[in-house]
Amino acid sequence: MTDQFVDGRFAGKTAIVTGAGSGIGRATAVRLVHEGARVIATDVMEERLQELHGAVDSSQLVTVSGDVAAPGTVDALVAAADGRIDALANVAGIMDGFLPVAEMEDALWERVFDVNVTAVMRLTRAVLPFMLAAGAGSIVNVSSEAGLRGSAAGTAYTTSKHAVNGLTKSTAFFYGPQGIRCNAVAPGGVATNIDASMKSEFAGQRLRSFMETNVPSVATPEELAAAITWLLSDDAANVSGVILASDGGWAAI
């Protein structure tokens, strides 16, 4: 069961978690703390981080509020880690209103890529020197079912999550020999507060009937956190470069 934590699995380790104020990021941060990690958690909303403090042992939690797409937030997270980073969970992400390419505005495209791709690259780049110096480290990126197909979201989000998969595999390839593992989890529907409203009538016509008949049940954030923390842990020591679908079987359809 996803609420059965593995005592001590991350004892003595430090992990950074983005998007930690709610949903998958919060569930991941909570699980890591319960399993012994010191967690550096970030979210764009300070009040969510304050609520997170009330849910875990605050002595094991450091929070940094800010936009993960801002380079200053990345710098603050690394500084808060105080010289040791064993694990990184890139969870923060935003949707795109299910807009197809003909309805896409440059500002939305750029914002989706800033949060979903560029921020992931920057934080990965920032933690790698610490992991390389230690000869070990684990990175998990949150991709999406939209990273596996073209019919799960709008064009910007779909393209961004395909890019996350490429970043994951490239990182695993280049740094595997130095003891660094990099994997991604691809959720299907998850019960979070991310804005998944459909803002395109055309997209609704194309997607809604398929999703209503083929998409499996919505998962809980805790179910995704279980997969993420397993990949971050030494239990997955022989796993790298994998895009792990955690989608109730959607990827098999």
C-alpha positions as CSV (number, residue, x, y, z in Angstrom):
1,M,0.0,0.0,0.0
2,T,1.2,3.5,-0.8
3,D,0.9,4.7,2.8
4,Q,3.3,2.1,4.1
5,F,6.6,3.9,4.3
6,V,10.0,2.2,4.2
7,D,11.6,3.2,7.4
8,G,15.1,4.6,7.0
9,R,15.3,4.1,3.2
10,F,16.7,7.6,2.8
11,A,18.4,8.0,6.1
12,G,21.3,10.5,5.9
13,K,20.4,11.6,2.4
14,T,19.2,15.0,1.1
15,A,16.6,15.3,-1.6
16,I,15.2,18.3,-3.5
17,V,11.5,18.2,-4.6
18,T,9.9,20.7,-6.8
19,G,6.1,21.4,-6.9
20,A,6.1,20.2,-3.3
21,G,3.2,22.3,-2.1
22,S,0.5,20.1,-3.5
23,G,-0.4,16.9,-5.4
24,I,2.4,14.6,-6.5
25,G,5.2,16.9,-5.2
26,R,3.7,17.1,-1.8
27,A,3.1,13.4,-1.5
28,T,6.7,12.8,-2.6
29,A,8.1,15.2,-0.1
30,V,6.0,13.7,2.7
31,R,7.1,10.2,1.9
32,L,10.8,11.1,1.6
33,V,10.7,12.8,5.0
34,H,8.9,9.8,6.6
35,E,11.6,7.5,5.1
36,G,14.5,9.5,6.6
37,A,15.5,12.1,4.0
38,R,16.3,15.7,4.6
39,V,14.0,17.4,2.0
40,I,14.5,20.7,0.3
41,A,11.0,21.5,-0.9
42,T,9.9,24.3,-3.3
43,D,6.6,25.6,-4.6
44,V,5.4,28.8,-6.2
45,M,2.9,29.3,-3.3
46,E,4.4,30.0,0.1
47,E,1.2,29.1,2.0
48,R,1.3,25.6,0.6
49,L,4.8,25.1,1.9
50,Q,3.7,26.3,5.3
51,E,0.9,23.7,5.3
52,L,3.6,21.1,4.3
53,H,5.5,22.0,7.4
54,G,2.5,21.0,9.5
55,A,2.3,17.6,7.9
56,V,5.9,16.4,8.5
57,D,8.8,16.5,10.9
58,S,9.9,20.1,10.3
59,S,13.4,19.4,11.4
60,Q,13.9,17.4,8.2
61,L,12.2,19.9,5.9
62,V,13.6,23.1,4.4
63,T,11.3,25.1,2.2
64,V,12.1,27.6,-0.5
65,S,9.2,29.5,-2.1
66,G,9.6,30.7,-5.7
67,D,9.0,30.0,-9.4
68,V,11.0,27.0,-10.4
69,A,11.5,28.5,-13.8
70,A,13.4,31.4,-12.3
71,P,17.2,30.8,-12.1
72,G,17.3,32.4,-8.6
73,T,15.0,29.7,-7.3
74,V,17.4,27.0,-8.5
75,D,20.3,28.8,-6.8
76,A,18.3,29.1,-3.6
77,L,17.5,25.3,-3.6
78,V,21.1,24.4,-4.1
79,A,22.2,26.7,-1.4
80,A,19.7,25.3,1.1
81,A,21.0,21.8,0.4
82,D,24.2,22.9,2.1
83,G,26.7,20.9,0.1
84,R,24.9,17.6,-0.2
85,I,22.3,16.5,-2.8
86,D,21.6,12.8,-3.2
87,A,18.3,12.9,-4.9
88,L,16.2,15.2,-7.1
89,A,12.5,14.9,-7.9
90,N,11.5,17.3,-10.7
91,V,7.8,17.3,-10.1
92,A,6.6,20.9,-10.9
93,G,4.7,21.3,-14.1
94,I,1.8,23.2,-15.8
95,M,-0.8,22.3,-18.4
96,D,-1.8,24.1,-21.6
97,G,-5.6,24.1,-21.8
98,F,-5.4,21.2,-24.3
99,L,-4.8,23.8,-27.0
100,P,-3.8,22.4,-30.4
101,V,-1.0,24.0,-32.4
102,A,-3.3,26.2,-34.6
103,E,-4.6,27.8,-31.4
104,M,-1.3,28.2,-29.6
105,E,0.0,31.5,-28.5
106,D,3.8,32.1,-28.1
107,A,3.5,33.2,-24.5
108,L,1.7,29.9,-23.4
109,W,4.2,27.8,-25.4
110,E,7.1,29.5,-23.8
111,R,5.7,29.3,-20.3
112,V,5.0,25.6,-20.6
113,F,8.5,25.0,-21.8
114,D,10.0,27.2,-19.1
115,V,8.4,25.3,-16.3
116,N,8.2,21.7,-17.8
117,V,11.5,21.5,-19.6
118,T,14.0,24.4,-19.0
119,A,13.5,24.3,-15.2
120,V,14.1,20.6,-15.2
121,M,17.3,21.0,-17.2
122,R,18.6,23.9,-15.0
123,L,18.0,22.0,-11.7
124,T,19.5,18.8,-13.1
125,R,22.5,20.8,-14.3
126,A,22.8,22.4,-10.8
127,V,22.7,19.2,-8.8
128,L,25.0,17.1,-11.0
129,P,28.3,18.5,-9.7
130,F,27.3,17.4,-6.1
131,M,26.3,13.9,-7.3
132,L,29.4,13.5,-9.5
133,A,31.6,14.5,-6.6
134,A,29.9,11.8,-4.5
135,G,30.0,9.2,-7.3
136,A,26.2,8.6,-6.8
137,G,22.9,10.2,-7.2
138,S,19.4,9.7,-8.4
139,I,17.1,12.0,-10.5
140,V,13.4,11.4,-11.2
141,N,11.6,13.6,-13.6
142,V,7.8,13.6,-13.8
143,S,6.8,13.1,-17.4
144,S,3.2,12.2,-18.4
145,E,1.1,9.9,-20.5
146,A,1.3,12.8,-22.9
147,G,5.0,12.1,-23.3
148,L,4.1,8.7,-24.7
149,R,1.4,9.7,-27.2
150,G,-0.2,12.6,-29.0
151,S,-3.8,12.3,-27.7
152,A,-3.5,13.0,-24.0
153,A,-3.1,16.8,-23.8
154,G,-2.5,19.9,-25.9
155,T,0.4,20.5,-28.2
156,A,2.7,22.5,-25.8
157,Y,2.3,20.1,-22.9
158,T,2.6,17.0,-25.1
159,T,5.8,18.3,-26.8
160,S,7.2,19.4,-23.4
161,K,6.8,16.0,-21.9
162,H,8.3,14.3,-24.9
163,A,11.3,16.6,-24.3
164,V,11.4,15.6,-20.6
165,N,11.7,12.0,-21.8
166,G,14.6,12.9,-24.0
167,L,16.3,14.8,-21.3
168,T,15.9,11.9,-18.9
169,K,17.4,9.4,-21.4
170,S,20.3,11.7,-22.3
171,T,21.2,12.4,-18.7
172,A,21.1,8.7,-17.9
173,F,23.4,7.9,-20.9
174,F,26.0,10.6,-20.2
175,Y,26.3,10.2,-16.4
176,G,25.5,6.6,-15.8
177,P,29.2,5.6,-15.7
178,Q,29.7,8.1,-12.9
179,G,27.1,6.5,-10.7
180,I,24.2,8.8,-11.6
181,R,20.8,7.4,-12.4
182,C,18.0,9.3,-14.1
183,N,14.5,8.1,-14.7
184,A,11.0,9.5,-15.4
185,V,7.6,8.6,-14.2
186,A,4.7,9.0,-16.6
187,P,1.4,9.5,-14.8
188,G,-2.0,9.2,-16.4
189,G,-4.8,11.0,-14.7
190,V,-4.0,12.0,-11.1
191,A,-6.2,13.8,-8.5
192,T,-4.3,17.0,-8.1
193,N,-5.2,20.7,-8.3
194,I,-3.3,21.3,-11.6
195,D,-5.5,23.3,-14.0
196,A,-6.5,20.7,-16.6
197,S,-9.4,22.6,-18.1
198,M,-10.1,22.1,-21.8
199,K,-10.0,25.6,-23.4
200,S,-10.4,24.5,-27.0
201,E,-13.7,23.4,-28.5
202,F,-11.8,21.6,-31.3
203,A,-9.7,19.7,-28.8
204,G,-12.8,18.7,-26.9
205,Q,-14.3,17.3,-30.1
206,R,-11.1,15.3,-30.8
207,L,-10.2,14.1,-27.3
208,R,-13.3,14.0,-25.0
209,S,-15.0,10.9,-26.3
210,F,-11.7,8.9,-26.5
211,M,-10.8,9.9,-22.9
212,E,-14.2,9.1,-21.5
213,T,-14.1,5.5,-22.9
214,N,-10.4,4.6,-22.7
215,V,-8.7,6.4,-19.9
216,P,-8.3,4.3,-16.7
217,S,-9.3,5.5,-13.2
218,V,-7.6,8.6,-11.7
219,A,-4.7,7.8,-9.4
220,T,-3.9,9.3,-6.1
221,P,-0.8,11.5,-5.6
222,E,0.5,8.9,-3.1
223,E,0.5,6.2,-5.7
224,L,2.7,8.3,-7.9
225,A,5.0,9.2,-4.9
226,A,5.5,5.5,-4.3
227,A,6.9,5.1,-7.8
228,I,9.0,8.2,-7.6
229,T,10.6,7.4,-4.3
230,W,11.3,3.8,-5.4
231,L,13.2,5.1,-8.4
232,L,15.0,7.6,-6.2
233,S,16.0,4.9,-3.8
234,D,18.8,2.3,-3.9
235,D,16.0,-0.3,-4.4
236,A,16.1,0.8,-8.0
237,A,19.9,0.6,-8.3
238,N,19.8,-1.2,-11.6
239,V,17.2,1.1,-13.2
240,S,18.2,4.1,-15.3
241,G,17.0,5.8,-18.4
242,V,13.5,4.3,-18.0
243,I,10.2,6.1,-18.6
244,L,8.0,4.3,-16.1
245,A,4.3,4.5,-16.9
246,S,2.2,4.8,-13.7
247,D,-1.1,5.2,-15.4
248,G,-3.4,2.3,-14.5
249,G,-2.6,0.6,-17.7
250,W,-3.3,3.5,-20.1
251,A,0.0,2.9,-21.9
252,A,-1.2,-0.6,-22.8
253,I,-4.2,0.7,-24.8
